[in-house]
Amino acid sequence: MTTVVVGAGLAGLAAASRLRAAGEEVVVLEATSRVGGRTRTERLRYGQSGDLGGSFIDLGQDRILRACADFGVKLTPTIRLFEPGPDGRIDLGSVLDNTVVVEGRLLAPEERAKAVDEVRAALSAVPPVSTESVASWTARSGLSRLARRLVRAQTGMNPVHEPEEIPMSAIHPPHSGKTCWMIPGGADSLATAMAAGLDIRFGQPVRSISRNRSETVVTTSSGEFACDDVIVATPVTPTRGIGFDPVLPEWKAQALAATPMSQGGKVVGQYADGDALRRRLGETVTSDGPIAFAWAGPIGEQDTVVVYGLVPDRNDGFLRDEGRALAALDDLVRAATGAEPERLAGVLQDWTRERFAGGVVSCPMADFPRLPALLAREVGQGRIHFAGEHTAEHWVSSMDGALRSGDRAADEVLLRRSVGSAL
Ligand SMILES: Cc1cc2nc3c(=O)[nH]c(=O)nc-3n(C[C@H](O)[C@H](O)[C@H](O)COP(=O)(O)OP(=O)(O)OC[C@H]3O[C@@H](n4cnc5c(N)ncnc54)[C@H](O)[C@@H]3O)c2cc1C
């Protein structure tokens, strides 16, 4: 029995590995020339790497932690991005309680502490409802101009759109950052390790998936692949571009239509005097500028450091202009550290324009519990399965969620096989 997996991101690779381990014939069709999808790493100077997509692994993300252990992928020492508040939990105040640059100026520690206290008091006096927009809560809670500006700037962190479009659940409490890790060799090294030994056909963008009584046919720009089952492990937007015949049931099409993807990218700069720069920068930098959130990675052997900046797509051309983005990263580092940075290398990655990604991550605006379940559910008499970060039951939108979703889709196929042979 053959299964075709569409997409060689972490979800597709997890599905294919699990099926192969169970003795299934598996072919992975990948549109691009590489594995890893939204995990992509730029190799910089002196053997240092810069993740352009997924990067942090969080405490509790046991699936990816196990995969790293299985494949010998090393992790950094633990990183703590945010400090807990007085009640021991991380909250929106924790995100602001770091280096903050507003209108190009570094906030003094006492100004910042005042804003953090104000936000925490507002969270307790006017508890946000998860579905109300950030713009709505900041108006309703009567925050001062500075605190409102800081909270509204958090909508750019994921990176996502404007405060009017983002539910409070996306920024409070933060989903991660208390204890996490990175992969010093680059986040895409996990995908590379998982891909070894799999039958992956590159340059095969899937155009349509059709089913008749006896088989399913997956058509790419250059070939046709007949199979028993298909696992569609493509992100939300590219999935909407595949021609399903028969067409997807209404509930599935509506679930896909109701799940937009956040838009934006990442600017990555490698700097000299890494240790000193990192100490001055602090754990994270929050800003109301074009780079909404930044942090420094581990120090390299030649005392270099990679600074990462998340860039929400505000449709102003910033994400298409590498020179401007790198200059803005230098400005942010200068403002945050008070020192003149020496940049050795840098790169800008625009995920909005990546045709086979369609954006950064799925960003459901409502009906949070139900949408991933609908996005995950199989169709075509149980022969067309769906995986990908947006379909994950746990850790949706993350690398861990992607792996889990691939496991689940593979199990659906295997269950159908075992039920079929038992009858
Ligand atoms: C800037 C950024 C920062 C992030 N930060 C983090 C983080 O710190 N921690 C974290 O856990 N997660 C993070 N993520 C999210 C994480 O990277 C993703 O959730 C995860 O990698 C998604 O894996 P996936 O397999 O579901 O999809 P993808 O990785 O997108 O894989 C899908 C694959 O399908 C292929 N494909 C698409 N259409 C077709 C087609 N028609 N035919 C054939 N192939 C097709 C694509 O080329 C791709 O290889 C971040 C993502 C971005 C972009």
The ligand as a MOL file (V3000), in Angstrom:
LIG
                    3D

  0  0  0     0  0            999 V3000
M  V30 BEGIN CTAB
M  V30 COUNTS 53 58 0 0 0
M  V30 BEGIN ATOM
M  V30 1 C 9.4100 33.6920 11.1920 0
M  V30 2 C 8.9240 32.4420 11.8760 0
M  V30 3 C 9.2190 32.2370 13.2100 0
M  V30 4 C 8.7810 31.0830 13.8610 0
M  V30 5 N 9.1780 30.8550 15.1380 0
M  V30 6 C 8.9050 29.6650 15.7110 0
M  V30 7 C 9.5110 29.2950 16.9460 0
M  V30 8 O 10.3330 30.0370 17.4920 0
M  V30 9 N 9.1800 28.0740 17.4800 0
M  V30 10 C 8.3280 27.2140 16.8440 0
M  V30 11 O 8.0800 26.1310 17.3700 0
M  V30 12 N 7.7660 27.5310 15.6690 0
M  V30 13 C 8.0540 28.7100 15.0670 0
M  V30 14 N 7.5610 28.9950 13.8450 0
M  V30 15 C 6.5830 28.0820 13.2560 0
M  V30 16 C 7.1820 26.7920 12.6840 0
M  V30 17 O 8.2920 27.0910 11.8750 0
M  V30 18 C 6.0980 26.0880 11.8730 0
M  V30 19 O 4.9500 25.9100 12.7020 0
M  V30 20 C 6.5070 24.7080 11.3620 0
M  V30 21 O 7.8170 24.7140 10.8360 0
M  V30 22 C 5.4920 24.3000 10.2950 0
M  V30 23 O 5.7870 23.0140 9.8070 0
M  V30 24 P 4.7770 22.3580 8.7660 0
M  V30 25 O 5.3860 21.0670 8.3500 0
M  V30 26 O 3.4060 22.3850 9.3020 0
M  V30 27 O 4.7480 23.3570 7.4960 0
M  V30 28 P 5.9390 23.8340 6.5730 0
M  V30 29 O 7.2050 23.8650 7.3150 0
M  V30 30 O 5.4990 25.0860 5.9260 0
M  V30 31 O 6.0610 22.6750 5.4830 0
M  V30 32 C 5.1780 22.5880 4.3890 0
M  V30 33 C 5.9450 22.0780 3.1690 0
M  V30 34 O 4.9900 21.9050 2.1140 0
M  V30 35 C 5.5820 22.3690 0.8980 0
M  V30 36 N 4.4770 22.6830 -0.0140 0
M  V30 37 C 3.6010 23.7210 0.0720 0
M  V30 38 N 2.6920 23.6580 -0.9280 0
M  V30 39 C 3.0200 22.5400 -1.6510 0
M  V30 40 C 2.4570 21.9170 -2.8120 0
M  V30 41 N 1.3750 22.4170 -3.4310 0
M  V30 42 N 3.0430 20.7980 -3.2820 0
M  V30 43 C 4.1280 20.2520 -2.6680 0
M  V30 44 N 4.7040 20.7950 -1.5770 0
M  V30 45 C 4.1450 21.9280 -1.0730 0
M  V30 46 C 6.4000 23.5700 1.3390 0
M  V30 47 O 7.3820 23.9070 0.3940 0
M  V30 48 C 6.9810 23.0740 2.6680 0
M  V30 49 O 8.2100 22.4080 2.4780 0
M  V30 50 C 7.9920 30.1350 13.1590 0
M  V30 51 C 7.7140 30.3240 11.8150 0
M  V30 52 C 8.1860 31.4470 11.1690 0
M  V30 53 C 7.9270 31.5860 9.6880 0
M  V30 END ATOM
M  V30 BEGIN BOND
M  V30 1 1 1 2
M  V30 2 1 2 3
M  V30 3 2 2 52
M  V30 4 2 3 4
M  V30 5 1 4 5
M  V30 6 1 4 50
M  V30 7 2 5 6
M  V30 8 1 6 7
M  V30 9 1 6 13
M  V30 10 2 7 8
M  V30 11 1 7 9
M  V30 12 1 9 10
M  V30 13 2 10 11
M  V30 14 1 10 12
M  V30 15 2 12 13
M  V30 16 1 13 14
M  V30 17 1 14 15
M  V30 18 1 14 50
M  V30 19 1 15 16
M  V30 20 1 16 17
M  V30 21 1 16 18
M  V30 22 1 18 19
M  V30 23 1 18 20
M  V30 24 1 20 21
M  V30 25 1 20 22
M  V30 26 1 22 23
M  V30 27 1 23 24
M  V30 28 2 24 25
M  V30 29 1 24 26
M  V30 30 1 24 27
M  V30 31 1 27 28
M  V30 32 2 28 29
M  V30 33 1 28 30
M  V30 34 1 28 31
M  V30 35 1 31 32
M  V30 36 1 32 33
M  V30 37 1 33 34
M  V30 38 1 33 48
M  V30 39 1 34 35
M  V30 40 1 35 36
M  V30 41 1 35 46
M  V30 42 1 36 37
M  V30 43 1 36 45
M  V30 44 2 37 38
M  V30 45 1 38 39
M  V30 46 1 39 40
M  V30 47 2 39 45
M  V30 48 1 40 41
M  V30 49 2 40 42
M  V30 50 1 42 43
M  V30 51 2 43 44
M  V30 52 1 44 45
M  V30 53 1 46 47
M  V30 54 1 46 48
M  V30 55 1 48 49
M  V30 56 2 50 51
M  V30 57 1 51 52
M  V30 58 1 52 53
M  V30 END BOND
M  V30 END CTAB
M  END
